Amino acid sequence: MARTGPKNSALRVLVWLGVILAVMTAVLAGGSISGQASWAPKLALDLEGGTQMILAPKVEGGSDINEDQLNQAVAIIRQRVDGSGVAEAEISTQSGRNVVVSLPGTPSKETRALIQASADMNFRPVLQAGPGAAVPTESLTPDDQLPKPTAEPTNSSDVNWVTAEVYKEFETLDCDNPSQDKQERSDPAKPLVTCEPATATSPAIKYILGPVEVKGSNIKSSSFQLQQGAQGAVTNEWAVNIQFDEQGTAKFKEVTERLYQFFVAAGGESGSDPKAQFAIVLDDQVISAPRSLAVITDGRPQITGGFTEESAKALSDQLRFGALPISFEIQSEQQISATLGGEQLKMGLLAGIIGLLLVVVYSLFQYRALGFVTILSLVVAGALTYLAIAILGWTENYRLSLAGVAGLIVAIGQTADSFIVYFERIRDELREGRGLVSAVENGWKRAKRTVLASKAVNLLAALVLYFVAVGNVRGFAFTLGLTAIADLIVVFMFTHPTLQLLARTKFFGEGHRFSGLDPKRLGAVPLYRGAGRLRTPDEKPGVVRAKNTGAAAEAERRMTIAERRLAEKQEQLAGSSKSTSKEGK
């Protein structure tokens, strides 16, 4: 009964590992059939090539850009690119003036727009809104009926900002004609006529906006989540959350107090007054214009209304990364070839294959048939890692760079090291005279602590390197951490259960000379010596040489410090006992 339990447990663990691999394969296969995923991992810029954009910065007022501003631009554009899900991008400066953005593959329209968008984000109150199409010439408002301001505006929501010139611009603006929607940097102290582009669910809208009241630099953070109902239950509606700093909180409170009055005067939810809206403007273009449904005193407004998860994330990203005080225009855009190319990838893969073959040869030479467990474990670890990288490429747009390939190659030795630690612990137990079944269990108890400590160090190093590094070095750190996790899964869910099952076979259990677990070749002295005799302390391995001198020397060499001290103590006790016996005679 004692052997049936561990056997069944080992089988269950192996089945669960098979289920994990099957699910990962099915997920990738489903994505491949739908055309969204590929069985091959996505490659980074250095191996596949991609798109290079040179961005020319423009500072408000036409002043020259300084080094601090340019460094800030590079940092925030890198955040924008990373936030959009593009991995292994390269962002750098050129001639101390331009910003060069190199992206693997062909960037999506959304990614290109996010990079190109001006970082001049601000919040303006809405004065008037209407359909995005231009008013036909015959329907234009006659000159004698155009708005005529009667006094100086008292706040940003005052309709006296709408002059005849502003209203003419509003009527003639066509949001469906991009050539008309090209404007210079607007004056934050003056009204703005602009558009909110059409989306898949809503047509384009054009606005007359009042002067800027809150700057994008007052945003501390933004996020998106499923909206909570009145009772705290989570709904299926997506919402975008904003958190302002202290200055923005005070200003936003003042503004919403005014806008809320328009909301109430229009009849609340059933009414409609554009002056109750607050436009979020990026690059002089409206990205959202929600109504103020309450007075916001804590600086934490929430934007709701018809969001999908994708649109909520896009708005959250624009709010979070839109505070860069520099605008950019794409000076040039071109396709670039791989910076390293397929030849370097082939050389990297060749190095990995050579390293793998050396591990295989060493395992078979050192552990004979037991070495095949190492080989199979490496195969399983490789399958887990490959599937994970392919799935991450599909779901998170992760791309494998040459540095990432180097991380995978380094991981081969680290993964094999875990198996070696375990095997040596088992052999130590066999040298102590235990049977293979108990040697496997006792060796596992001792080895798993070492394996866990080793992988914890690897993971910690990978995490630190990932968060403090930039560029391709992060790719190396990522694959190093990923393979460490795969190694733990394989050791716990494949290597150990497999040895539990092999220990109950005749070939391994009886210590065949080619099994790698032959007690005689390991210099073991059995506990029971036959004819009613038990092993004496002076016959412990490592104290007295067994018939196999080489194996005994190996056993002594692999003893831990504690084991060596215990053996020396037992040898001293044995010598003292013999001396006492002689004196007695």
ZAMARGU-4260 file (C-alpha; in steps of 0.2 Angstrom, whole numbers, plus 5000, padded with zeros to 4 digits):
<rodrens>
0) 5000/5000/5000 | 5014/5012/5004 | 5020/5011/4986 | 5003/5012/4978 | 5000/5030/4985
5) 5015/5039/4978 | 5013/5030/4961 | 4995/5036/4959 | 5001/5053/4965 | 5015/5053/4952
10) 5003/5048/4938 | 4990/5062/4943 | 5004/5075/4942 | 5010/5069/4925 | 4992/5070/4919
15) 4990/5087/4925 | 5006/5092/4916 | 4999/5084/4900 | 4983/5094/4903 | 4993/5111/4904
20) 5002/5107/4888 | 4986/5102/4879 | 4977/5118/4884 | 4992/5129/4879 | 4992/5120/4862
25) 4974/5121/4860 | 4974/5140/4864 | 4988/5143/4851 | 4979/5132/4838 | 4963/5141/4840
30) 4971/5158/4837 | 4980/5151/4822 | 4964/5144/4814 | 4956/5161/4817 | 4971/5170/4809
35) 4975/5180/4824 | 4990/5169/4830 | 5005/5160/4823 | 5014/5145/4828 | 5030/5154/4826
40) 5035/5167/4839 | 5035/5185/4834 | 5053/5192/4831 | 5059/5208/4837 | 5067/5223/4827
45) 5084/5216/4826 | 5079/5199/4819 | 5064/5204/4808 | 5065/5222/4803 | 5051/5235/4804
50) 5046/5253/4803 | 5057/5268/4807 | 5049/5285/4811 | 5059/5301/4813 | 5049/5313/4824
55) 5053/5332/4824 | 5048/5340/4840 | 5040/5357/4841 | 5040/5367/4857 | 5026/5379/4860
60) 5030/5397/4855 | 5043/5391/4843 | 5058/5390/4856 | 5072/5378/4854 | 5070/5361/4863
65) 5082/5358/4877 | 5091/5342/4882 | 5079/5339/4897 | 5064/5341/4886 | 5071/5329/4873
70) 5075/5316/4886 | 5058/5318/4893 | 5051/5315/4876 | 5060/5299/4873 | 5055/5292/4890
75) 5037/5296/4888 | 5036/5290/4870 | 5044/5274/4876 | 5030/5273/4889 | 5017/5276/4875
80) 5025/5262/4864 | 5026/5250/4879 | 5009/5254/4884 | 5002/5251/4867 | 5008/5233/4868
85) 5023/5234/4856 | 5038/5225/4863 | 5056/5227/4859 | 5054/5244/4851 | 5069/5256/4850
90) 5068/5274/4854 | 5083/5286/4853 | 5088/5304/4849 | 5096/5309/4832 | 5108/5324/4831
95) 5102/5330/4848 | 5086/5336/4840 | 5074/5323/4833 | 5067/5307/4841 | 5069/5291/4831
100) 5056/5277/4834 | 5059/5260/4827 | 5046/5247/4829 | 5046/5229/4824 | 5034/5224/4810
105) 5021/5236/4804 | 5014/5246/4818 | 4995/5247/4819 | 4985/5263/4815 | 4982/5266/4833
110) 5000/5264/4838 | 5006/5276/4825 | 4993/5289/4830 | 4997/5287/4848 | 5016/5290/4844
115) 5012/5305/4833 | 4999/5313/4844 | 5004/5329/4852 | 5007/5329/4870 | 4998/5345/4873
120) 4983/5339/4882 | 4971/5350/4891 | 4953/5351/4897 | 4941/5364/4889 | 4923/5367/4892
125) 4911/5365/4877 | 4902/5381/4871 | 4893/5373/4856 | 4892/5356/4847 | 4885/5350/4831
130) 4887/5337/4817 | 4904/5335/4810 | 4899/5339/4792 | 4902/5356/4785 | 4886/5367/4783
135) 4881/5369/4765 | 4884/5386/4758 | 4866/5390/4755 | 4863/5386/4774 | 4876/5397/4781
140) 4871/5409/4794 | 4869/5427/4786 | 4882/5440/4792 | 4868/5450/4801 | 4863/5435/4812
145) 4881/5430/4817 | 4885/5430/4836 | 4890/5447/4842 | 4898/5447/4860 | 4890/5459/4872
150) 4903/5459/4885 | 4920/5453/4890 | 4919/5434/4895 | 4919/5431/4913 | 4924/5412/4913
155) 4928/5399/4900 | 4910/5394/4898 | 4904/5411/4894 | 4896/5412/4876 | 4904/5429/4873
160) 4919/5419/4868 | 4909/5415/4852 | 4913/5428/4840 | 4907/5430/4822 | 4924/5423/4815
165) 4924/5408/4827 | 4906/5404/4822 | 4910/5405/4804 | 4925/5393/4806 | 4913/5381/4816
170) 4900/5381/4802 | 4913/5378/4788 | 4923/5365/4797 | 4921/5347/4789 | 4927/5334/4801
175) 4926/5321/4788 | 4939/5330/4777 | 4956/5328/4786 | 4964/5341/4775 | 4953/5354/4783
180) 4957/5348/4800 | 4975/5354/4801 | 4978/5367/4813 | 4993/5376/4821 | 4995/5375/4840
185) 4980/5383/4848 | 4981/5397/4860 | 4976/5390/4877 | 4969/5407/4882 | 4957/5408/4867
190) 4942/5397/4860 | 4945/5382/4849 | 4935/5375/4835 | 4939/5357/4832 | 4932/5339/4830
195) 4930/5323/4838 | 4933/5310/4825 | 4921/5297/4820 | 4922/5280/4828 | 4914/5263/4823
200) 4899/5267/4835 | 4897/5286/4833 | 4899/5300/4819 | 4911/5314/4820 | 4906/5329/4830
205) 4913/5347/4830 | 4914/5359/4844 | 4917/5377/4849 | 4927/5375/4865 | 4932/5388/4878
210) 4949/5392/4884 | 4959/5379/4893 | 4955/5377/4912 | 4964/5361/4917 | 4981/5356/4909
215) 4985/5338/4906 | 5001/5340/4917 | 4989/5340/4931 | 4984/5322/4929 | 4993/5310/4941
220) 4986/5294/4934 | 4973/5286/4924 | 4965/5268/4923 | 4951/5259/4916 | 4939/5246/4924
225) 4922/5239/4924 | 4910/5251/4931 | 4902/5248/4948 | 4883/5250/4951 | 4875/5259/4965
230) 4875/5243/4976 | 4894/5240/4973 | 4890/5226/4960 | 4901/5226/4945 | 4892/5230/4928
235) 4897/5226/4910 | 4900/5244/4907 | 4918/5250/4905 | 4924/5266/4913 | 4940/5277/4913
240) 4946/5284/4930 | 4957/5300/4932 | 4966/5306/4947 | 4972/5324/4947 | 4986/5332/4957
245) 4982/5345/4971 | 4981/5360/4959 | 4971/5350/4946 | 4959/5344/4960 | 4955/5362/4965
250) 4953/5368/4948 | 4942/5353/4942 | 4931/5356/4957 | 4928/5374/4952 | 4924/5369/4934
255) 4912/5355/4938 | 4902/5366/4950 | 4899/5378/4935 | 4896/5364/4922 | 4884/5355/4934
260) 4873/5370/4935 | 4870/5369/4916 | 4867/5350/4918 | 4853/5354/4931 | 4846/5368/4921
265) 4844/5357/4906 | 4834/5345/4915 | 4847/5333/4921 | 4849/5316/4912 | 4834/5319/4901
270) 4840/5336/4895 | 4855/5341/4884 | 4865/5356/4885 | 4883/5356/4877 | 4889/5368/4890
275) 4887/5354/4903 | 4901/5345/4893 | 4920/5345/4897 | 4931/5341/4882 | 4947/5332/4884
280) 4958/5339/4870 | 4974/5330/4863 | 4984/5338/4849 | 4970/5351/4847 | 4958/5337/4844
285) 4944/5331/4855 | 4946/5313/4861 | 4931/5313/4873 | 4918/5326/4879 | 4908/5319/4894
290) 4895/5328/4903 | 4897/5334/4921 | 4884/5324/4931 | 4890/5330/4948 | 4902/5341/4957
295) 4919/5332/4958 | 4928/5338/4974 | 4941/5324/4977 | 4950/5325/4960 | 4944/5308/4955
300) 4932/5309/4940 | 4926/5294/4931 | 4921/5294/4913 | 4907/5282/4907 | 4896/5280/4892
305) 4897/5267/4878 | 4915/5261/4881 | 4922/5245/4875 | 4937/5237/4884 | 4948/5243/4869
310) 4941/5261/4868 | 4942/5263/4887 | 4961/5257/4887 | 4965/5268/4872 | 4957/5284/4882
315) 4966/5279/4898 | 4983/5277/4888 | 4980/5294/4880 | 4977/5302/4897 | 4991/5294/4906
320) 5004/5298/4892 | 4997/5314/4885 | 5006/5326/4897 | 5022/5328/4886 | 5024/5347/4884
325) 5031/5345/4866 | 5022/5341/4850 | 5029/5330/4836 | 5027/5328/4818 | 5033/5313/4808
330) 5047/5320/4797 | 5050/5303/4788 | 5044/5285/4789 | 5052/5270/4781 | 5053/5251/4782
335) 5070/5245/4788 | 5078/5228/4787 | 5083/5218/4802 | 5098/5225/4811 | 5106/5208/4814
340) 5096/5197/4802 | 5093/5179/4800 | 5112/5174/4800 | 5114/5180/4818 | 5099/5171/4823
345) 5105/5155/4815 | 5122/5157/4824 | 5112/5159/4840 | 5102/5144/4837 | 5117/5134/4833
350) 5126/5139/4849 | 5110/5133/4858 | 5110/5117/4849 | 5129/5114/4853 | 5125/5118/4871
355) 5111/5106/4872 | 5121/5092/4864 | 5135/5095/4877 | 5122/5093/4891 | 5115/5078/4883
360) 5132/5070/4881 | 5137/5074/4899 | 5120/5067/4906 | 5122/5051/4896 | 5140/5049/4901
365) 5137/5053/4920 | 5120/5046/4923 | 5118/5033/4909 | 5100/5028/4907 | 5095/5041/4920
370) 5102/5054/4908 | 5087/5051/4897 | 5076/5058/4911 | 5086/5074/4909 | 5084/5074/4890
375) 5065/5072/4892 | 5064/5085/4905 | 5073/5098/4894 | 5061/5093/4880 | 5046/5097/4891
380) 5054/5113/4897 | 5057/5118/4879 | 5039/5114/4874 | 5032/5125/4889 | 5043/5139/4885
385) 5040/5139/4866 | 5021/5138/4869 | 5022/5152/4881 | 5032/5164/4870 | 5021/5160/4855
390) 5005/5164/4865 | 5013/5180/4873 | 5017/5185/4855 | 4999/5183/4850 | 4990/5190/4866
395) 5003/5203/4872 | 5013/5206/4856 | 5029/5200/4864 | 5043/5199/4852 | 5059/5188/4853
400) 5075/5197/4851 | 5093/5190/4849 | 5095/5195/4868 | 5080/5184/4872 | 5087/5170/4862
405) 5103/5172/4873 | 5093/5170/4888 | 5085/5154/4882 | 5102/5147/4878 | 5109/5152/4896
410) 5093/5144/4903 | 5098/5127/4896 | 5112/5125/4908 | 5102/5132/4923 | 5088/5120/4919
415) 5100/5105/4918 | 5108/5110/4935 | 5091/5107/4944 | 5090/5089/4938 | 5109/5086/4942
420) 5106/5092/4960 | 5091/5080/4962 | 5100/5065/4954 | 5115/5068/4965 | 5104/5068/4981
425) 5097/5052/4976 | 5114/5044/4973 | 5119/5051/4990 | 5104/5041/4998 | 5109/5026/4988
430) 5127/5027/4995 | 5119/5027/5012 | 5112/5010/5009 | 5094/5015/5006 | 5083/5007/4992
435) 5079/5017/4977 | 5061/5020/4981 | 5065/5028/4998 | 5081/5036/4990 | 5070/5045/4978
440) 5058/5052/4991 | 5072/5057/5003 | 5083/5064/4990 | 5068/5074/4984 | 5065/5082/5001
445) 5083/5087/5001 | 5085/5093/4983 | 5069/5103/4981 | 5075/5116/4994 | 5090/5119/4984
450) 5081/5120/4968 | 5068/5132/4975 | 5082/5143/4982 | 5092/5143/4966 | 5076/5147/4955
455) 5071/5161/4967 | 5088/5169/4965 | 5087/5167/4946 | 5069/5175/4946 | 5075/5189/4957
460) 5090/5193/4946 | 5078/5192/4931 | 5065/5204/4939 | 5078/5217/4944 | 5087/5217/4927
465) 5070/5218/4918 | 5064/5233/4928 | 5081/5243/4928 | 5086/5239/4910 | 5079/5246/4894
470) 5079/5239/4876 | 5085/5222/4872 | 5092/5218/4889 | 5074/5217/4895 | 5072/5204/4882
475) 5086/5194/4890 | 5079/5196/4907 | 5061/5191/4902 | 5066/5174/4894 | 5078/5171/4909
480) 5063/5173/4921 | 5051/5163/4910 | 5063/5148/4909 | 5066/5148/4927 | 5047/5147/4930
485) 5046/5133/4917 | 5060/5124/4925 | 5051/5124/4942 | 5036/5117/4933 | 5045/5103/4925
490) 5055/5098/4940 | 5040/5097/4951 | 5028/5090/4938 | 5038/5079/4927 | 5056/5075/4933
495) 5051/5070/4951 | 5035/5060/4946 | 5044/5051/4932 | 5058/5045/4945 | 5045/5040/4957
500) 5038/5028/4943 | 5055/5023/4937 | 5060/5018/4955 | 5047/5004/4954 | 5053/4996/4938
505) 5065/4982/4938 | 5078/4990/4927 | 5081/5005/4939 | 5074/4997/4955 | 5087/4983/4955
510) 5101/4995/4951 | 5106/4989/4933 | 5123/4993/4929 | 5118/5005/4915 | 5104/5013/4925
515) 5115/5026/4933 | 5109/5020/4950 | 5119/5005/4953 | 5123/5005/4972 | 5139/4995/4969
520) 5146/5007/4957 | 5141/5021/4969 | 5151/5013/4983 | 5136/5009/4994 | 5137/4998/5009
525) 5120/4990/5012 | 5112/4991/5029 | 5109/4972/5030 | 5126/4962/5027 | 5118/4945/5027
530) 5119/4931/5039 | 5110/4942/5053 | 5124/4955/5052 | 5120/4974/5051 | 5131/4987/5044
535) 5143/4994/5057 | 5148/5012/5059 | 5165/5009/5052 | 5158/5002/5036 | 5149/5018/5032
540) 5153/5024/5014 | 5166/5037/5014 | 5175/5030/5030 | 5180/5013/5024 | 5184/5011/5005
545) 5172/4999/4997 | 5178/4986/4984 | 5175/4999/4970 | 5188/5012/4976 | 5184/5024/4962
550) 5165/5025/4966 | 5169/5026/4985 | 5181/5041/4981 | 5167/5049/4971 | 5155/5046/4986
555) 5167/5054/4998 | 5170/5069/4986 | 5151/5073/4985 | 5148/5073/5004 | 5142/5089/5011
560) 5152/5097/5025 | 5139/5091/5038 | 5140/5073/5031 | 5159/5074/5031 | 5160/5080/5049
565) 5148/5066/5054 | 5159/5053/5045 | 5175/5059/5053 | 5166/5058/5070 | 5160/5041/5067
570) 5178/5036/5062 | 5185/5043/5078 | 5172/5034/5088 | 5176/5018/5079 | 5195/5020/5082
575) 5192/5023/5100 | 5181/5008/5102 | 5195/4997/5094 | 5208/5004/5106 | 5197/5001/5121
580) 5194/4983/5115 | 5213/4980/5113 | 5217/4987/5130 | 5204/4976/5138 | 5212/4961/5130
</rodrens>
